[in-house]
Amino acid sequence: MVVYYSDNFIINEIQNGFTFNFYKDKTDVEGVMDYGFRIGMSPLSAKEFLFALYNAVGEHEQKHGEIKFDSKLLKKLVRETNHPIGFQFRPQ
C-alpha cells in the first residue's frame, strides 16, 4: 500500500456525491500546489467517512492530546456553514 501525503484539499459537491481533491505544497515554488489525487464518494459513503474521521481524530486526541490549529479555512467554514448532519462541531 502506498501512502500519499497531502497539505491541502478541496471538496466539490454535486447531487450524486462528492469529489475530494488532495494537494501537496510544492516546496520549490512558493504558493504553488501540486495535484495529488482525487477520490469520489456517494453522499452516504462521504457521511460514513466523515464520522469515521471524526472518531479517529477523537481517539488520536485522547492518546496524544488536543490537536491545536489556526486554520483560517476551517474557522470560516464553521462560522458560515450550517451543520445539519446530526452533531455539533465547535473548534477552539
N, CA, C and O atoms as a GROMACS GRO file, in nm:
protein
  368
    1MET      N    1   0.084  -0.117   0.000
    1MET     CA    2   0.000   0.000   0.000
    1MET      C    3   0.089   0.124   0.000
    1MET      O    4   0.189   0.130   0.072
    2VAL      N    5   0.053   0.222  -0.080
    2VAL     CA    6   0.127   0.347  -0.090
    2VAL      C    7   0.054   0.453  -0.007
    2VAL      O    8  -0.069   0.461  -0.011
    3VAL      N    9   0.129   0.533   0.066
    3VAL     CA   10   0.072   0.643   0.143
    3VAL      C   11   0.108   0.772   0.073
    3VAL      O   12   0.224   0.799   0.045
    4TYR      N   13   0.006   0.853   0.044
    4TYR     CA   14   0.024   0.984  -0.017
    4TYR      C   15   0.001   1.090   0.089
    4TYR      O   16  -0.096   1.085   0.163
    5TYR      N   17   0.091   1.187   0.096
    5TYR     CA   18   0.078   1.296   0.193
    5TYR      C   19   0.012   1.415   0.126
    5TYR      O   20   0.042   1.446   0.010
    6SER      N   21  -0.077   1.482   0.198
    6SER     CA   22  -0.146   1.598   0.145
    6SER      C   23  -0.142   1.712   0.245
    6SER      O   24  -0.167   1.691   0.364
    7ASP      N   25  -0.111   1.832   0.197
    7ASP     CA   26  -0.111   1.952   0.280
    7ASP      C   27  -0.242   2.029   0.270
    7ASP      O   28  -0.271   2.111   0.357
    8ASN      N   29  -0.321   2.004   0.165
    8ASN     CA   30  -0.437   2.086   0.137
    8ASN      C   31  -0.540   2.003   0.062
    8ASN      O   32  -0.509   1.897   0.007
    9PHE      N   33  -0.662   2.051   0.061
    9PHE     CA   34  -0.768   1.978  -0.007
    9PHE      C   35  -0.877   2.073  -0.054
    9PHE      O   36  -0.891   2.184  -0.002
   10ILE      N   37  -0.951   2.029  -0.152
   10ILE     CA   38  -1.070   2.099  -0.199
   10ILE      C   39  -1.178   1.993  -0.214
   10ILE      O   40  -1.154   1.886  -0.270
   11ILE      N   41  -1.298   2.024  -0.165
   11ILE     CA   42  -1.410   1.930  -0.175
   11ILE      C   43  -1.515   1.991  -0.266
   11ILE      O   44  -1.559   2.105  -0.245
   12ASN      N   45  -1.555   1.916  -0.367
   12ASN     CA   46  -1.662   1.958  -0.457
   12ASN      C   47  -1.784   1.870  -0.432
   12ASN      O   48  -1.770   1.749  -0.411
   13GLU      N   49  -1.903   1.931  -0.433
   13GLU     CA   50  -2.027   1.859  -0.404
   13GLU      C   51  -2.124   1.877  -0.519
   13GLU      O   52  -2.144   1.987  -0.570
   14ILE      N   53  -2.185   1.765  -0.560
   14ILE     CA   54  -2.296   1.768  -0.654
   14ILE      C   55  -2.404   1.675  -0.598
   14ILE      O   56  -2.382   1.608  -0.497
   15GLN      N   57  -2.518   1.671  -0.662
   15GLN     CA   58  -2.629   1.590  -0.611
   15GLN      C   59  -2.593   1.443  -0.593
   15GLN      O   60  -2.638   1.379  -0.498
   16ASN      N   61  -2.513   1.390  -0.683
   16ASN     CA   62  -2.481   1.247  -0.680
   16ASN      C   63  -2.363   1.212  -0.590
   16ASN      O   64  -2.333   1.093  -0.572
   17GLY      N   65  -2.295   1.311  -0.534
   17GLY     CA   66  -2.184   1.276  -0.447
   17GLY      C   67  -2.084   1.387  -0.428
   17GLY      O   68  -2.112   1.504  -0.451
   18PHE      N   69  -1.966   1.348  -0.386
   18PHE     CA   70  -1.858   1.438  -0.351
   18PHE      C   71  -1.730   1.398  -0.420
   18PHE      O   72  -1.707   1.280  -0.447
   19THR      N   73  -1.647   1.497  -0.450
   19THR     CA   74  -1.512   1.472  -0.500
   19THR      C   75  -1.416   1.539  -0.405
   19THR      O   76  -1.425   1.659  -0.380
   20PHE      N   77  -1.324   1.460  -0.351
   20PHE     CA   78  -1.220   1.509  -0.260
   20PHE      C   79  -1.091   1.520  -0.340
   20PHE      O   80  -1.038   1.419  -0.387
   21ASN      N   81  -1.039   1.642  -0.356
   21ASN     CA   82  -0.915   1.666  -0.429
   21ASN      C   83  -0.807   1.699  -0.327
   21ASN      O   84  -0.817   1.797  -0.253
   22PHE      N   85  -0.703   1.617  -0.323
   22PHE     CA   86  -0.594   1.636  -0.227
   22PHE      C   87  -0.472   1.691  -0.300
   22PHE      O   88  -0.437   1.645  -0.409
   23TYR      N   89  -0.406   1.790  -0.237
   23TYR     CA   90  -0.291   1.857  -0.296
   23TYR      C   91  -0.174   1.856  -0.199
   23TYR      O   92  -0.191   1.833  -0.079
   24LYS      N   93  -0.055   1.882  -0.253
   24LYS     CA   94   0.065   1.893  -0.172
   24LYS      C   95   0.137   2.021  -0.210
   24LYS      O   96   0.148   2.054  -0.328
   25ASP      N   97   0.187   2.093  -0.109
   25ASP     CA   98   0.268   2.213  -0.137
   25ASP      C   99   0.392   2.174  -0.217
   25ASP      O  100   0.460   2.077  -0.185
   26LYS      N  101   0.419   2.251  -0.321
   26LYS     CA  102   0.545   2.232  -0.394
   26LYS      C  103   0.648   2.319  -0.324
   26LYS      O  104   0.639   2.441  -0.326
   27THR      N  105   0.745   2.256  -0.262
   27THR     CA  106   0.842   2.330  -0.181
   27THR      C  107   0.936   2.414  -0.266
   27THR      O  108   0.997   2.508  -0.215
   28ASP      N  109   0.949   2.383  -0.395
   28ASP     CA  110   1.041   2.458  -0.478
   28ASP      C  111   0.979   2.587  -0.536
   28ASP      O  112   1.052   2.674  -0.582
   29VAL      N  113   0.845   2.598  -0.533
   29VAL     CA  114   0.779   2.718  -0.585
   29VAL      C  115   0.678   2.766  -0.480
   29VAL      O  116   0.579   2.697  -0.454
   30GLU      N  117   0.703   2.880  -0.420
   30GLU     CA  118   0.619   2.931  -0.311
   30GLU      C  119   0.476   2.954  -0.357
   30GLU      O  120   0.453   3.016  -0.461
   31GLY      N  121   0.381   2.906  -0.279
   31GLY     CA  122   0.240   2.928  -0.306
   31GLY      C  123   0.180   2.840  -0.415
   31GLY      O  124   0.064   2.858  -0.451
   32VAL      N  125   0.257   2.745  -0.467
   32VAL     CA  126   0.207   2.659  -0.574
   32VAL      C  127   0.175   2.522  -0.516
   32VAL      O  128   0.254   2.463  -0.443
   33MET      N  129   0.056   2.472  -0.552
   33MET     CA  130   0.014   2.340  -0.505
   33MET      C  131   0.031   2.239  -0.618
   33MET      O  132   0.002   2.269  -0.734
   34ASP      N  133   0.078   2.122  -0.585
   34ASP     CA  134   0.094   2.013  -0.680
   34ASP      C  135  -0.023   1.918  -0.664
   34ASP      O  136  -0.053   1.876  -0.552
   35TYR      N  137  -0.090   1.885  -0.773
   35TYR     CA  138  -0.204   1.795  -0.764
   35TYR      C  139  -0.160   1.661  -0.708
   35TYR      O  140  -0.059   1.606  -0.752
   36GLY      N  141  -0.233   1.610  -0.613
   36GLY     CA  142  -0.203   1.481  -0.552
   36GLY      C  143  -0.290   1.372  -0.609
   36GLY      O  144  -0.248   1.297  -0.698
   37PHE      N  145  -0.413   1.362  -0.559
   37PHE     CA  146  -0.504   1.262  -0.610
   37PHE      C  147  -0.647   1.303  -0.579
   37PHE      O  148  -0.672   1.396  -0.502
   38ARG      N  149  -0.740   1.234  -0.641
   38ARG     CA  150  -0.883   1.266  -0.630
   38ARG      C  151  -0.959   1.138  -0.594
   38ARG      O  152  -0.931   1.030  -0.645
   39ILE      N  153  -1.056   1.155  -0.502
   39ILE     CA  154  -1.143   1.044  -0.463
   39ILE      C  155  -1.288   1.089  -0.475
   39ILE      O  156  -1.323   1.195  -0.424
   40GLY      N  157  -1.370   1.010  -0.539
   40GLY     CA  158  -1.512   1.038  -0.548
   40GLY      C  159  -1.589   0.947  -0.454
   40GLY      O  160  -1.553   0.830  -0.438
   41MET      N  161  -1.694   0.998  -0.391
   41MET     CA  162  -1.776   0.920  -0.299
   41MET      C  163  -1.922   0.955  -0.316
   41MET      O  164  -1.958   1.068  -0.350
   42SER      N  165  -2.007   0.855  -0.290
   42SER     CA  166  -2.151   0.880  -0.285
   42SER      C  167  -2.180   0.962  -0.160
   42SER      O  168  -2.096   0.968  -0.069
   43PRO      N  169  -2.297   1.026  -0.152
   43PRO     CA  170  -2.331   1.100  -0.029
   43PRO      C  171  -2.325   1.012   0.096
   43PRO      O  172  -2.276   1.056   0.200
   44LEU      N  173  -2.375   0.890   0.088
   44LEU     CA  174  -2.372   0.800   0.204
   44LEU      C  175  -2.229   0.767   0.244
   44LEU      O  176  -2.194   0.773   0.362
   45SER      N  177  -2.145   0.732   0.146
   45SER     CA  178  -2.006   0.699   0.177
   45SER      C  179  -1.932   0.819   0.235
   45SER      O  180  -1.851   0.804   0.326
   46ALA      N  181  -1.960   0.939   0.182
   46ALA     CA  182  -1.895   1.059   0.235
   46ALA      C  183  -1.934   1.083   0.380
   46ALA      O  184  -1.850   1.120   0.462
   47LYS      N  185  -2.061   1.062   0.413
   47LYS     CA  186  -2.106   1.083   0.552
   47LYS      C  187  -2.044   0.977   0.643
   47LYS      O  188  -2.006   1.008   0.756
   48GLU      N  189  -2.035   0.854   0.597
   48GLU     CA  190  -1.970   0.749   0.676
   48GLU      C  191  -1.822   0.783   0.698
   48GLU      O  192  -1.768   0.762   0.807
   49PHE      N  193  -1.757   0.834   0.593
   49PHE     CA  194  -1.617   0.877   0.604
   49PHE      C  195  -1.602   0.989   0.706
   49PHE      O  196  -1.509   0.988   0.787
   50LEU      N  197  -1.694   1.085   0.702
   50LEU     CA  198  -1.692   1.197   0.797
   50LEU      C  199  -1.696   1.146   0.941
   50LEU      O  200  -1.616   1.189   1.024
   51PHE      N  201  -1.787   1.056   0.971
   51PHE     CA  202  -1.798   1.005   1.108
   51PHE      C  203  -1.678   0.920   1.146
   51PHE      O  204  -1.632   0.926   1.260
   52ALA      N  205  -1.624   0.841   1.051
   52ALA     CA  206  -1.505   0.761   1.080
   52ALA      C  207  -1.386   0.851   1.109
   52ALA      O  208  -1.309   0.824   1.202
   53LEU      N  209  -1.370   0.958   1.032
   53LEU     CA  210  -1.260   1.052   1.054
   53LEU      C  211  -1.278   1.126   1.187
   53LEU      O  212  -1.182   1.142   1.262
   54TYR      N  213  -1.400   1.170   1.215
   54TYR     CA  214  -1.430   1.237   1.341
   54TYR      C  215  -1.392   1.148   1.460
   54TYR      O  216  -1.331   1.195   1.556
   55ASN      N  217  -1.429   1.021   1.454
   55ASN     CA  218  -1.395   0.927   1.562
   55ASN      C  219  -1.244   0.903   1.571
   55ASN      O  220  -1.190   0.895   1.681
   56ALA      N  221  -1.178   0.891   1.456
   56ALA     CA  222  -1.033   0.868   1.456
   56ALA      C  223  -0.958   0.987   1.515
   56ALA      O  224  -0.863   0.969   1.591
   57VAL      N  225  -1.001   1.108   1.483
   57VAL     CA  226  -0.937   1.227   1.540
   57VAL      C  227  -0.961   1.232   1.691
   57VAL      O  228  -0.870   1.266   1.767
   58GLY      N  229  -1.081   1.198   1.734
   58GLY     CA  230  -1.111   1.193   1.878
   58GLY      C  231  -1.023   1.094   1.951
   58GLY      O  232  -0.973   1.124   2.060
   59GLU      N  233  -1.003   0.976   1.894
   59GLU     CA  234  -0.916   0.876   1.955
   59GLU      C  235  -0.771   0.925   1.960
   59GLU      O  236  -0.701   0.905   2.059
   60HIS      N  237  -0.727   0.988   1.852
   60HIS     CA  238  -0.590   1.042   1.848
   60HIS      C  239  -0.570   1.145   1.958
   60HIS      O  240  -0.468   1.145   2.027
   61GLU      N  241  -0.669   1.234   1.976
   61GLU     CA  242  -0.658   1.337   2.079
   61GLU      C  243  -0.660   1.277   2.219
   61GLU      O  244  -0.594   1.329   2.309
   62GLN      N  245  -0.734   1.170   2.240
   62GLN     CA  246  -0.734   1.104   2.371
   62GLN      C  247  -0.598   1.047   2.403
   62GLN      O  248  -0.554   1.051   2.518
   63LYS      N  249  -0.529   0.994   2.303
   63LYS     CA  250  -0.398   0.932   2.325
   63LYS      C  251  -0.285   1.036   2.330
   63LYS      O  252  -0.192   1.021   2.409
   64HIS      N  253  -0.294   1.141   2.247
   64HIS     CA  254  -0.180   1.231   2.227
   64HIS      C  255  -0.207   1.376   2.263
   64HIS      O  256  -0.118   1.460   2.248
   65GLY      N  257  -0.327   1.408   2.308
   65GLY     CA  258  -0.360   1.546   2.343
   65GLY      C  259  -0.431   1.616   2.230
   65GLY      O  260  -0.434   1.570   2.116
   66GLU      N  261  -0.489   1.731   2.264
   66GLU     CA  262  -0.568   1.807   2.168
   66GLU      C  263  -0.484   1.853   2.049
   66GLU      O  264  -0.370   1.897   2.064
   67ILE      N  265  -0.542   1.841   1.932
   67ILE     CA  266  -0.480   1.892   1.810
   67ILE      C  267  -0.517   2.039   1.800
   67ILE      O  268  -0.634   2.073   1.782
   68LYS      N  269  -0.420   2.125   1.809
   68LYS     CA  270  -0.447   2.269   1.801
   68LYS      C  271  -0.424   2.314   1.657
   68LYS      O  272  -0.333   2.265   1.590
   69PHE      N  273  -0.505   2.407   1.612
   69PHE     CA  274  -0.492   2.455   1.476
   69PHE      C  275  -0.525   2.602   1.469
   69PHE      O  276  -0.592   2.657   1.556
   70ASP      N  277  -0.476   2.664   1.363
   70ASP     CA  278  -0.510   2.802   1.334
   70ASP      C  279  -0.545   2.809   1.186
   70ASP      O  280  -0.481   2.881   1.109
   71SER      N  281  -0.645   2.735   1.148
   71SER     CA  282  -0.684   2.726   1.008
   71SER      C  283  -0.790   2.831   0.976
   71SER      O  284  -0.902   2.824   1.026
   72LYS      N  285  -0.754   2.928   0.893
   72LYS     CA  286  -0.850   3.030   0.852
   72LYS      C  287  -0.966   2.967   0.776
   72LYS      O  288  -1.081   3.009   0.791
   73LEU      N  289  -0.936   2.867   0.694
   73LEU     CA  290  -1.041   2.799   0.617
   73LEU      C  291  -1.140   2.732   0.710
   73LEU      O  292  -1.261   2.748   0.693
   74LEU      N  293  -1.092   2.657   0.808
   74LEU     CA  294  -1.182   2.586   0.898
   74LEU      C  295  -1.267   2.683   0.979
   74LEU      O  296  -1.387   2.662   0.996
   75LYS      N  297  -1.205   2.788   1.030
   75LYS     CA  298  -1.281   2.886   1.107
   75LYS      C  299  -1.389   2.951   1.020
   75LYS      O  300  -1.500   2.974   1.067
   76LYS      N  301  -1.357   2.980   0.894
   76LYS     CA  302  -1.454   3.039   0.802
   76LYS      C  303  -1.568   2.940   0.776
   76LYS      O  304  -1.684   2.979   0.778
   77LEU      N  305  -1.535   2.814   0.751
   77LEU     CA  306  -1.638   2.714   0.722
   77LEU      C  307  -1.730   2.693   0.840
   77LEU      O  308  -1.852   2.682   0.823
   78VAL      N  309  -1.674   2.688   0.960
   78VAL     CA  310  -1.756   2.665   1.078
   78VAL      C  311  -1.847   2.784   1.104
   78VAL      O  312  -1.962   2.765   1.144
   79ARG      N  313  -1.799   2.905   1.083
   79ARG     CA  314  -1.879   3.025   1.103
   79ARG      C  315  -1.991   3.037   1.001
   79ARG      O  316  -2.103   3.074   1.037
   80GLU      N  317  -1.963   3.005   0.874
   80GLU     CA  318  -2.057   3.033   0.767
   80GLU      C  319  -2.146   2.916   0.728
   80GLU      O  320  -2.238   2.933   0.649
   81THR      N  321  -2.121   2.799   0.781
   81THR     CA  322  -2.191   2.680   0.736
   81THR      C  323  -2.284   2.626   0.843
   81THR      O  324  -2.245   2.611   0.958
   82ASN      N  325  -2.406   2.596   0.805
   82ASN     CA  326  -2.500   2.526   0.891
   82ASN      C  327  -2.462   2.378   0.888
   82ASN      O  328  -2.436   2.324   0.780
   83HIS      N  329  -2.458   2.311   1.001
   83HIS     CA  330  -2.416   2.171   1.009
   83HIS      C  331  -2.535   2.082   1.042
   83HIS      O  332  -2.550   2.040   1.157
   84PRO      N  333  -2.619   2.052   0.944
   84PRO     CA  334  -2.739   1.972   0.971
   84PRO      C  335  -2.714   1.822   0.964
   84PRO      O  336  -2.803   1.748   0.922
   85ILE      N  337  -2.596   1.774   1.003
   85ILE     CA  338  -2.566   1.632   0.985
   85ILE      C  339  -2.576   1.552   1.114
   85ILE      O  340  -2.534   1.436   1.118
   86GLY      N  341  -2.628   1.611   1.218
   86GLY     CA  342  -2.656   1.532   1.337
   86GLY      C  343  -2.559   1.547   1.451
   86GLY      O  344  -2.574   1.478   1.552
   87PHE      N  345  -2.460   1.634   1.442
   87PHE     CA  346  -2.375   1.661   1.555
   87PHE      C  347  -2.321   1.802   1.545
   87PHE      O  348  -2.321   1.862   1.437
   88GLN      N  349  -2.277   1.855   1.655
   88GLN     CA  350  -2.226   1.991   1.659
   88GLN      C  351  -2.075   1.987   1.661
   88GLN      O  352  -2.015   1.906   1.732
   89PHE      N  353  -2.013   2.073   1.582
   89PHE     CA  354  -1.867   2.085   1.578
   89PHE      C  355  -1.832   2.224   1.624
   89PHE      O  356  -1.876   2.323   1.566
   90ARG      N  357  -1.752   2.233   1.727
   90ARG     CA  358  -1.714   2.364   1.781
   90ARG      C  359  -1.562   2.371   1.793
   90ARG      O  360  -1.504   2.318   1.888
   91PRO      N  361  -1.495   2.437   1.696
   91PRO     CA  362  -1.349   2.449   1.707
   91PRO      C  363  -1.312   2.542   1.821
   91PRO      O  364  -1.388   2.630   1.860
   92GLN      N  365  -1.193   2.520   1.873
   92GLN     CA  366  -1.142   2.603   1.983
   92GLN      C  367  -1.086   2.731   1.931
   92GLN      O  368  -1.039   2.814   2.008
   0.00000   0.00000   0.00000
